[in-house]
């Protein structure tokens, strides 16, 4: 089984990338590839730019990575209650090539934040929006208060109850 994991964040120290990598490591007998959204940085989408440059090669490459997956593990950053601009831009470019961005792949959808809501707003938006782009959302997980509940040095969820919730999700996936 091949897992493609990524964070909807361009931060080099993305807490969502850490969560996506950790969650992916819980799947048994899986080949995991963790993507960095910075490797898919494209100009701000507009139909005018698209008319000049056409379908962006990085959007094609991102879609090819999604196509190579058996499972997607996605953890979204919440910026002002919504997706990060970088992630939204990637979606915008990709959707012009293939409106079925997530290609019916089973998805573990997650979010974390330093705050107690754990990205609840962006998760709600994604749960409603991603199926339009053919995401097959099998499970949703929110990790609140990242700095209190994740041990960055050990790369694990330090809150036993939350860690067990995620492990149960992965086991039942």
N, C-alpha and C positions, 0 to 999 in steps of 0.2 A: 504494500500500500504506500502510495506517495502522498505526502502532505505538503501543501504550499501554505505557509503561514506568513502573515504580514500585519503590520500596524497601519492604521489610517493616520499616520503622523510622519512628518519629515524630521522630527527631532532626532539628533544624533544620540541623545540619551533617553529615547522614548520609553516610558514606562509601559506603554501598550505593546511595544515590540518585545520587551522582557516578558510580559504576560503571555503573549502569543507563542514565544519560544518555549516557555515553561509548559504551557498547555500541550503543545505539540510533542514535547518529550514524554508525556504521559501515555501516548499511544504505543502499544506494543507492536514490535515487528514493522515499524514504519520508517521509511526514508523521508527525512524532513528537510525541506529547503525553506529558510526564512528569508523573505525578500525585504529589501530596504527601499522604501518609497523614493528616497533620494536618487536611486538608480533609474527612476522613471520620471525625472523632472522635465516637464515640458512647458512651453510658453503658455500663458493664460489663454484658455480656449476662447475662440470666437469664430464665427463662420467666415469672417474676413481672413483670418490667419489660415483657416483650413483651406480656403480657396487658393491661397498662395502656396502653401507647403503640402497640401493634401493630407492623407492619413499619416499621422505621426508614427515613425518607426518604433518609438518607445511604447506607444500604445499597443502596437502590434505585438511587441515583445512581451508586454504585460499579459495580454490576452493568451499568448502562447504558453506562458507559465501557468495560467489558470487552466488551460486545456490539458496540461500535463499532469494535473492533480487528480487524485482520487477523492481527497478531502481538503476542504479549505478551513483554515483556522484564522479568523480575522478579529483583531482587537482594535476598536476605534477610539481615537482621541476625541475628546469633546472640547471644541472651541466655541465659546459663547453659546452653548446649548446645541451645537450642530457639528457636522463633519469639519475637519480641518480643510482649509482652502486647497492644500496640496492633494488631499484625497479626492475632493470634489472635482478638481481639475483632471485628475487621472480618469475618473468615471466619465467626465464629459468627453474627453478625447476617445476613450474606449467605446463609448456608446455610439459614436458615429461610425465605427467600424463594425461592431456587433452589438446590437441592443441586448443580446443575451450574455452580458458580461460574465456572469458567474456560471454559465453553461450547465445549469442543473446539477452542480456539484454539491454534495452534502456539506453543510457549513456549521461550524461551531462559531457563533457570533458572540463577541465579548467586548467589554470596555472596562477601563479602570481610570481612576483619577485620584488626585491627592485628597479630594473632598469625600464626604460621607455618602454622596449619592452615586459614586462609582460610575459616572457616565450615563446615568439613567435617561437623560434627555436624548442623547445621540443614539442610544440603543433603541428607544421607542421609534425614532425616525427611521433607523435602519430596518427594524422589524417590519415596518409598513412599506418601506421603499424598495428594499433589496429583492423581494419576490418579483417585482416588475422587471428586474434584470436577471431573472431566473435563478436566484439564490434558493437553494433547498435548505432552509434553516432548520436544523435538527435540534439544536439546543442553544440557549442563551445563558451567559454567565456575566455577572457584574462583580468586580472586586472593588469595594469601597476603601477609602482611606489607604491608598497604596503604600505610603511611607510607614504606616503602622502595621500593615498586613502582609508585606512582602519583604523578604530578606534579600537585598540586592547582592550581597557578597556570596550567598549560597545559591542564588537564583531559584528560590522556592517561595511559595506562599507560607508565611510564618504562622498565620492564624489557622489552627487545626480544623476548626469547623468549616471555614471557607475552603481550605485545601481539600477536605473530604468531599465537599459539595462538587468541586471541579473534578476530582478523581471519579466520583460516581457518574458524573455526566460523561466523561471519557469512556468509562467501563461500559456504560449503556449505549454508547454511540453506535 
